Amino acid sequence: MGKRGSRSQSQLLNTLTKKQKKHLRDFGEEHPFYDRVSRKEAKPQICQLSESSDSSDSESESESEPEQVSGYHKLLATLKNVSEDEEEEEEDSIVDDAEMNDEGGGSDVSVEEEMAAEATESPESVPLSADPEGKEDGERPLGTSQASPEEFTDAKHESLFSLETNFLEEESGDNSSLKASQDPFLQHVNKELKEKEIQAVATNPKTTHELKWPLLGQLVFSSKFQKLETFKPPKDIDLKSLHLQKPLESTWTKTNSPFLSGPQKSSSPFTPLQKELFLIMNSYRDLFYPESTALKNGEEIRHVYCLHVINHVLKANAQVLGNNSRRRSQKFGVGDDDDFRDQGLTRPKVLIVVPFREAALRVVQLFISLLEGDSKKKIIVSNKKRFQGEYGSDPEERPPNLKRPEDYEAVFVGNIDDHFRIGVAILQRSIRLYAPFYSSDILIASPLGLRTIIGGEGEKKRDFDFLSSIELLIIDQADIYLMQNWEHVLHLMNHMNLLPLDSHGVDFSRVRMWSLNNWSKYYRQTLLFGALQDAQINSVFNKYCVNMQGQVAVRNVPMTGSISHVLVQLPHVFQRMEAENLASVIDARFNFFVNKILPQYRDAVMSHTLIYIPSYFDFVRLRNYFKKEELNFTHICEYTQKSGVSRARHFFLQGEKQFLLFTERFHFYKRYTIKGIRNLIFYELPTYPHFYSEICNMLRATNRGEEATWTCTVLYSKYDAQRSSLVLLPRLEYSGMI
């Protein structure tokens, strides 16, 4: 087509149909059929194609719904209507494509400036973007015509980060050199499941196999798809054998150097723990590792899963860019479309769920470090200054002389805001922060940030199509979500890998067949990291992780219990209650406490009694009961104001209030020392085992020679065996409790 710098040719774009625009975007020129040879244009003959034709739905503007035979036809049905705003976005991408393919010149710059000016003057439909402040404008679903000024747009760099308008460069590596027989990524995405295998998943028993590795310990391998292969721990790892995409082979050693020391630094680029974890990650199996703590190995694990994320994204993008080059070089009409199926229904491939902004900041910094390394040529990072300002923290804002345990300092470091979401687009040597979700490769968000976008049933402003093609899901610090709101995590998992409600401009000829068949959940790899074994976390891993490659869970038996860290002489009485099933435990615990435990502490002699309650729902139930019975009590929960906390602590210390209801979430977020405790009641065993010893050691705060009258009572049932083992081992073996 030549250079398109004049306004007359730019106005010509408005007269093109969608099919002409698509051809112009793919091949950089108009189709010969539409060449204007003469002034008199022959009217094309209109014919009706059969419903089985793949192109009939994409060209039809009728509102009739096709028969829902398969997921493929359901998705094609979403191409019925295209808004004017979407057509404007399509024109922008065409102009950007033509500008990149042109040789250069002043006319190209003028066209870019003109398009940018038009984008700022007229509101357009912008894909869902990450609103850092969590405002309603950032939660607007795709396709609405209103665009808020706070919502992020970057028309200037849109073509730079668009996979459809870019091609593979020589310096980024050729994807064709990757051998499908060896590379784990290609083996995973190219493997085609059969209909019989999918149907048999619901009935097939889960086969399990146990192994013991040097660092990870006891591993349980399970799968419903295939017989498990022998999976041995690694001895020596060569970076070339890991099939890392350029430039990760050279940048990883420097990025991981803080965890390497002495002879280990020269012998292996991984620590022993990282070596075993990455071998499982690189095999695309699901992984649950419940021994990741912010104080010990959390940052070490974050480095290795960020390496896996960048490696996966670079390979996936290289495959798309390589196929773009192949399609561009081929003659028109030659080749099979199935050879170019390299994408999902939407662009986001990786979702990283972290609890605080500080964790998101560290993840992005690792991405930059892995792509940059020692190279003198710095990578382009869009909106880096804005990101540092919104996700960074000011050390002076932290209160002085704040004494807290080491694990608290490690968790609550930096910016601890828990409502955020951000899209990251990666292309060659460039990173775009605050990219719209549907133009991003990686999504980093908190459960609350995702919940405000996904919405609930009946809400008008909701969108979860960006989760439809997630190939790699990482849930880091899963135990903290138990203290935030676990319902947000369950809500997220229920909306993972569903068929999108809109097409979002996808080219169905490039979508993988297993994605069209709604089998994406069987290809999604889930990496779950936490600091403890918990029934709710185990349930998510067992229910929602159905990767065809299998699942790997670390199941180590604790060697010591938290009770061994209690420093005061205190009698521990464990009261066992009976419950018919798991659903009846809540009511059984309440009735047992009211009828058996509470009458023993109503006497004025049993004053200064602290009742530790892990669940907020149980706290509300007990608070209402205490009010109804007009008991002398006060309470502290995570929603209590500072003035209320001070009054409650004072009344309890002075003995003006006999009972103090104390929630676990308040202790998690504040770690205040409660003085004046003489009697302890654990309504339920703590979620974190070390909280048991911390609460018991609070009795030392007011040591007035009353040790002989101290008591500690714990309620438990047979369904609390997991928490009991973390608190009491090895004493459980001798007491016969389990």
C-alpha positions, 0 to 999 in steps of 0.5 A: 500500500505504500506510506499512508500519511495523507488525511484522505487515505486515513479517512478511507479507513472509515469506508472499509468493511470489517472483512477489508480491515481484517485483511488489511491488518493481516497482510498490510494491503487491500485484497485485489477483489476490492481494488477500485479499478473503475468508478462504476463498482459492480454490486456484489451478489449476496448469498446465504451460507449454511449455519455450519460455515465458520465464516457465516457468524463472523460476517452476519449482523443478524440477531438470530442465535445459532444452535448451541452444539459446542463451545466453538459455536457458542463463541462464534455466536458472540460475533453478531454485533460490533459497536462503533467504539470497537470499530474505532479501536480496530482502525487504531490497530490497523494504522499502528500496524501500517506505521510499523511496517512502513520504512519511516518518514515524517508522514508516519509521525503525523499520522500517529500524532493525529490518531493520538489526538483523536483518541484524547478528544473522543471517548472510546471503549477501552478494555478493562484496566487496572484501577489502582484505587479500586474505583468503580470506573476501573470495574466497568465491563468491556463494551460500555461507551463511557470512559473515565479520565482515571482509566489508563490508556496508552494509545502511543504504545498500543502497537508496540505491545500488540501481538497481532501487529508484531513479528519475531525478531532475530535477537529474541530467538526463533521459536521454531528452534524449540523441539516439541519432543523436548521442550516441556512448554510445547509438549504441554500445549500441543498435547490434545486430549480426547473426548473419552478422556474428558468424560472419564475424569468424573468417574476415574479413581485418582491414582496416587504415588508417594516419594521422598525428596531430599529438601521437599520431603514427603511428596504425594503425586496424584492424577486422574488422566494417566498412570504416573511416571517415575519422577525422581529428584534432580541431581545436577541441573544444566540451564540449557537442559531446562529450555529457558527462553532468551535472555533468561539463561544469562539473567537468572544467575545474577537475579538469584545471586542473593540466595547463592553463596560459596561453592554453590554459587559456581556449581549451580544457579539454583538453591537445593530447594529452588532446584526441586521446585523448578523441576516440578514447575517446569513439568507443568504439574500442579503444586501445593507447597505449604511450607513457604513463610515470609520469614524463611524461604518466601522470597527464595520461592518467589524468585523461582516462580517468577522465572517460570512465569517469564519463561512461559510468557516469552515462549507463548509470545514467541510462538505467536510472533513466529506464526505472525511472520510465517503467515506474513511470508506465505502466499495468500490462500496457502497453508492450513489454519490449524498450523497457527493455533497458538492462542487462547480466547483472551490474551491474559495467560498468567494470573498471580494472586498476592495479598499486598501491594508490596508483594506485587512490587517485588514480583514486577521488580523480578520481572524487570531483573529477569529481562534486563540482567547485565545487558547494557541495553536497558529494557523499556518499562512503561509507567515505571514511575507511576508504579513505584509511587502507587506500590512503593512505601515510605519508611517514615510512615511506619510508627517508631518503636513498634515492637512486633514478632519477626514473622509479623515484620516479615509479612507486614513490610512495605505497602500493605494495601490489599485492594489492587490489580494491575495488568502487565504486557511483555513483548521482546525487550519491553514491559508495559505496566497498567496495561488493559486486562485484555491486552496483558500477558500477566495479571497481578492482583489481590483477591479483593481486587479481583472480586470487585471486578468479577462481581456477583450474580445480578450485578450489572458491572461485572466481568470475568472473561479475562480469566477464560484462558489463564494457563498458569495460576499462582496463589502465593501466601494462601494462608493470609487469605484465611485472615482476609476473606477466603470467600474471595478465593473461592469466588475466583476459583469458581470463575476460572477458565469459563467460556467468555461472554464476548469475543473481545476481537479474537481471531478464532483461526488462531485459538487452540482447539482445547480452548474452544472446547472449554477444556482450558481447566485441564491445561491450567497449571496451579501453583499454591504456596502457603505457610501451613496445612489447612483444610480450606486450602487443601480443599481448593487444591483437591477440588479445582486443580485438575491439570492433566499432567497431575498434581504434586502436594507436599505432605510433611508431618510436623516434628514439633508442636507449638505447645513446646514454645510455651514458657509459662507453667500452665495446665493445658486441658483439652476438652473433646466434643462430639459431632455427627459430621463436619457440617454440625461442628459449629453448632456442636461447639457452641452448645458444648461451650455454653452448657459445659465450659461457660458455667465453670467460669461464671463464678467471680473467682474465675475472673480475667478470662480471655476467650480466643475465637478464630472465626468472626462468625463464632465471635458474633454468635458468642457476643450476642449470647453474652449480651442476651445473658447480661454477662460482664464482658467486653470484646475486641475484634478486627473492626473495633476502633482504637479507642474501643480497644484501649477501653476494653484492654483497660477494663479487662486489666482492672477486672471491671470486665470478667470476660474478654472476647478476642478474635484471631484476625485482630491478633494477626493484624495487631499482635497486641499484648493483652495484660491481666489474663488469668484464665484462657479458653481457646474456643477453637484451635488457632489457624496458625500454630504459633499463635497458641504459644503466643497467647499462652505466653501473654500470661507473663505480662502481669506476673503477680505470683498468681501462677497457681491459679492460671488455667487453659482450656481448649475445645476440639473435635475429631475434625480438628486433627490437623490443627491439633497435630501442629500444636501438640506433636509429638505429645499427641502420640503419648496422649492418644488424642488422635 
